[in-house]
Amino acid sequence: MNLHRRGIIFGLLIAMAALAAIASRVLADDSEFNAPGNYLIADQFNNRVIEVDPSGKIVWQFGVGPSDFSPASIIGTNDAQRVGDLTLMAGTGTPGGQPEAPDCTNPAGCPDNRVLLVNRAGHIVWQYGQFGPGGNGPDQLNTPVQNTWLPREDERQAGIPHGHVLITDQGNGRIIEVRVSDKRIVWEYDGLNNPNCAELLENGHILICDENNNQALEVTHTTPSTIVHTYTMAGKMLFSGVAFASRLPNGHTLITDSNNNRIVETGEAGDVFFQYLTNTDPNSTQRSTGPLPTRALRLRNGNTLISDQYNHRVIEVSPDLQIVRSFGKIASLGYNTKSVADGGLNSPYDAKRIGDYTGITPPFDHDLE
């Protein structure tokens, strides 16, 4: 065998070993995968989605790490949702010059622009959008920040669940509903200013975060749509950067008021029923913007799960405002492939408790127990 052929074979062996290492990371601790009570985290600038058990141990990961900007990772991910044993995730992309992502050296940023449905083994089984620069044509997205699986019992079959996906296509200023079977857009709401979320409510309406218009909108799920209610303030404080909103079982709305670094539960009259500020800890980030929390979800147990973005942590807060669980380490970004019990997160944008869809759209026709 000549030296050239040996070199090629040796190179292939190295590549195969690297792929095997990645695969082993995806499949690590597979027996604990999708266990109710685990937490699914969109670990934004570590370019991955992870599932952790209540102690912070990583039991599943999709994405190679903070220095990888290939399709094997989910770049700058802002959202993840478990759909049965599949994981729906948004590849938002990383802005140029992002201080928390120094490995993204392109001044124009490191784009992704995909919404993916990934199976337990880490294989992509459905994709909308194309990896790379964004667009607004068929099967194209521009900075997708959130995705919600819509239950379609009339379409469900064996294998990949048939349904629709509600995508917050931020760079195109729109919310689109895509049918999985043929990738057709079947509903659209546009004219938004940097939208950041959309959820289907039990009453059939869509709750939208019109982030840079500093409001949440409840609109009809019709064509054309009608605005039913607009949320612009709570406790006489105007919202600034509405990053997420969800409708609670009691009829109130939980809003992530990001630029004000607060989580607030409010009603149509703007009363405050619960409020938590993420910038009051003396160890909070020194970033001029503050932590900019990006997601708050009310859990079935009454606690509130908060993605405290630039504090690099996910916290679970009790009704009396006590932190009862945390992942990551306040104001200390990091990367760890085994545990996030005390660090190892980088600007987590979204976190959900597996099996708990309180206040958000359940992926099937019922909330999982």
Secondary structure, DSSP 8 states (H G I E B T S, - for coil): --HHHHHHHHHHHHHHHHHHHHHHHHHTTGGGTT-TT-EEEEEGGGTEEEEE-TT-BEEEEES--TT--STTS-TT--EEEEETTEEEEEE--B-TT-TT-TT---TT-B---EEEEE-TTS-EEEEES-SSS--SSTT--SSEEEEEEE--TTT--SSS---EEEEEEGGGTEEEEEETTTTEEEEEEE--SS--EEEE-TTS-EEEEEGGGTEEEEE-SSSS--EEEEE-EETTEE--SEEEEEE-TTS-EEEEEGGGTEEEEE-TT--EEEEEESS-STTS---TT-----EEEE-TTS-EEEEEGGGTEEEEE-TTS-EEEEEEBTTB----SSB-TTS--SSEEEEEETT--TTS--SSSS---
